[in-house]
Amino acid sequence: MIQHLPLVNACLNTVAAVLLVSGFVAIKAGRRARHEALMKSALVVSLLFLASYLTYHFRVGTVTKYQGAFRTPYFALLISHTVLAVVNVPLVIMTFRHALKENFGQHKKWARWTFPIWLYVSVTGVAIYVWLYVI
């Protein structure tokens, strides 16, 4: 079962990315309730990803070493993904905090930074999986 978690993680990242883009489209269309539901769903899916990711790495450690011809671009992607994943956590917390307090002016200001970083982290998570396990 544990060996399937990288695929589960990639699927969760894919779902999170779709939910994020759908939430963005919803708010741009003025559909606030739909936006709220989609963004809460993206948060839940991302939390499930984090639990699955941590479970895998606590149990297995780091076992995959990339040895391919594109080592430098892979590590550039991995480093940017990792740094932004860490940065993303407080951004998401603050963005949701402002939304929950109905402080939508501040929510929008935080979301301008949070959305692209969160989306980048989700998409690059899938790219890293593909690079390591598929290609």
Secondary structure, DSSP 8 states (H G I E B T S, - for coil): -GGGHHHHHHHHHHHHHHHHHHHHHHHHTT-HHHHHHHHHHHHHHHHHHHHHHHHHHHHH-S-----STTHHHHHHHHHHHHHHHHHHHHHHHHHHHHHHTT-HHHHHHHHHHHHHHHHHHHHHHHHHHIIIII-
